Amino acid sequence: MKSSRPRPEEYDAAFERYVSRVPETDIVAALERQPAELAAVLASVPPEREEYRYAPGKWTIRGVVGHVLDAERVFGYRALCVARGDKASLPGFEQNDYAVNAGSDRRTLASLAAEFASLRASHVLMLRYVDDAGWLRVGTANALPVTPRALAYILVGHVRHHVAVLREKYGVGA
């Protein structure tokens, strides 16, 4: 099951913008490669630009990466809970509240990238050993049905979405 794409009924249509960014069928390999890809993009940002915002009220570059970390934790936790058969309805998360309280702007991009690599390595190890039944188990997150397979695609697609935002709106890697 780790080598097949999620079906549309495995996740809410709002997540299609992330899933559609992932053409790979070996999702664990895609998850594994992503920390190095993100680190390469972030390495192109000079330290004096890490606090850049493209518009008032928007996150800084550090804030975007902090948000990626928060979402990585939330989506990874959801994947764990659903794969293990948790019947509880998992809560949503308000990304802007998390961003305000994360303290990402007090950190360097290098430290955020290192944390992402560590966190993602943990998710790769977990997901690599989910069996086929767990991979397709349906749970509820934010009052919506979701499978661990879909969450793995959402993890990769979410990072790709924000890397695209960093390139297009922040001029990172341009």
C-alpha positions in Angstrom: 0.0 0.0 0.0 2.9 2.3 0.5 3.5 2.3 -3.3 0.0 3.4 -4.3 -1.6 6.8 -4.3 -4.5 7.6 -2.0 -8.0 7.6 -3.4 -9.9 10.9 -3.2 -12.2 9.5 -0.5 -9.2 9.0 1.8 -8.9 12.7 2.4 -10.9 16.0 2.3 -10.9 17.8 -1.1 -9.2 20.8 0.6 -6.0 18.7 0.8 -5.9 18.0 -2.9 -3.7 21.0 -3.3 -1.1 19.1 -1.4 -1.7 15.6 -2.7 -1.6 16.8 -6.3 2.0 18.0 -5.8 3.2 14.5 -5.2 3.4 12.4 -8.4 5.6 9.7 -6.7 4.1 6.4 -5.8 6.9 5.4 -3.4 5.8 7.9 -0.7 8.2 6.7 2.0 11.1 7.5 -0.4 9.7 10.9 -1.1 9.3 11.6 2.6 12.9 10.5 3.2 14.4 12.8 0.5 12.5 15.9 1.5 14.7 17.1 4.5 17.7 17.4 2.2 15.6 19.2 -0.5 14.3 21.7 2.1 17.7 22.2 3.6 19.1 23.1 0.2 16.4 25.7 -0.4 16.8 27.2 3.0 20.6 27.3 2.6 20.1 29.9 -0.2 18.7 32.4 2.3 21.2 34.9 3.7 20.9 35.4 7.5 19.8 39.0 7.1 16.8 37.9 5.0 15.5 35.2 7.3 13.0 37.7 8.9 11.7 39.0 5.6 7.9 39.2 5.1 6.6 39.8 1.6 3.7 41.8 3.0 2.6 43.2 6.4 0.9 40.5 8.6 2.5 37.6 6.6 4.9 35.2 8.2 8.6 35.7 8.0 10.7 33.1 6.2 11.5 31.6 9.6 7.8 31.7 10.4 6.9 29.7 7.2 9.4 27.0 8.2 8.1 27.0 11.8 4.6 26.5 10.4 6.0 23.6 8.3 7.3 22.1 11.5 4.0 22.5 13.3 2.1 20.9 10.5 4.6 18.1 10.3 4.0 17.3 13.9 0.2 17.5 13.6 -0.1 15.4 10.4 2.4 12.9 11.7 0.5 12.5 14.9 -2.7 12.0 13.0 -1.0 9.3 10.8 0.2 7.5 14.0 -3.2 7.7 15.7 -5.2 6.5 12.6 -2.7 3.8 11.7 -2.9 2.4 15.3 -6.7 2.3 15.1 -7.5 5.3 17.4 -11.2 5.9 17.2 -11.1 9.4 18.7 -11.9 12.4 16.5 -8.6 14.2 16.3 -8.7 18.0 16.6 -7.9 20.5 14.0 -5.2 23.1 14.6 -5.3 26.9 14.1 -2.1 27.5 12.2 -2.0 31.2 12.9 -2.3 30.7 16.7 0.4 28.1 16.5 2.7 30.5 14.5 2.2 33.3 17.0 3.3 31.0 19.9 6.0 29.0 18.1 8.9 31.4 18.6 10.3 30.6 15.1 11.6 34.1 14.6 13.9 33.7 17.6 15.6 30.8 15.8 17.9 30.4 12.8 16.7 28.7 9.6 19.5 26.2 10.1 18.1 25.2 13.5 14.6 24.9 12.0 15.9 22.8 9.1 17.7 20.5 11.5 14.6 20.1 13.6 12.6 19.3 10.4 15.1 16.6 9.4 14.9 15.0 12.8 11.2 15.1 13.0 10.8 13.8 9.4 13.2 10.9 10.1 11.0 9.9 13.0 7.9 9.9 10.7 9.7 7.9 8.0 10.7 5.3 10.5 7.1 5.1 11.8 5.4 5.0 8.4 7.9 2.5 6.9 6.6 -0.1 9.3 2.9 0.5 9.1 1.3 -2.6 7.7 -1.2 -2.6 4.8 -4.3 -2.6 7.0 -2.9 0.3 9.0 -2.0 2.2 5.9 -5.7 2.1 4.7 -7.4 2.5 8.1 -9.8 5.4 8.1 -9.8 7.8 11.0 -11.2 11.3 11.7 -9.2 14.4 11.9 -10.7 17.9 12.1 -14.1 16.1 11.7 -13.0 14.7 8.3 -12.1 11.2 7.2 -8.5 10.5 6.5 -6.1 7.6 6.1 -2.4 7.4 7.0 -1.6 6.9 3.3 -3.3 10.2 2.5 -1.5 11.9 5.4 1.9 10.7 4.1 1.1 12.4 0.8 -0.2 15.5 2.6 3.1 15.7 4.5 5.1 15.7 1.3 2.7 18.0 -0.6 2.5 20.5 2.3 6.2 21.0 2.3 6.3 21.4 -1.5 3.4 23.9 -1.3 5.4 26.1 1.2 8.6 25.7 -0.8 6.7 27.0 -3.8 5.4 29.9 -1.7 8.9 30.7 -0.5 10.1 30.8 -4.1 7.2 32.8 -5.5 6.4 35.2 -2.7 9.7 35.5 -0.8 12.2 35.1 -3.7 13.9 32.2 -2.0 16.1 30.2 -4.3 15.3 32.6 -7.2 
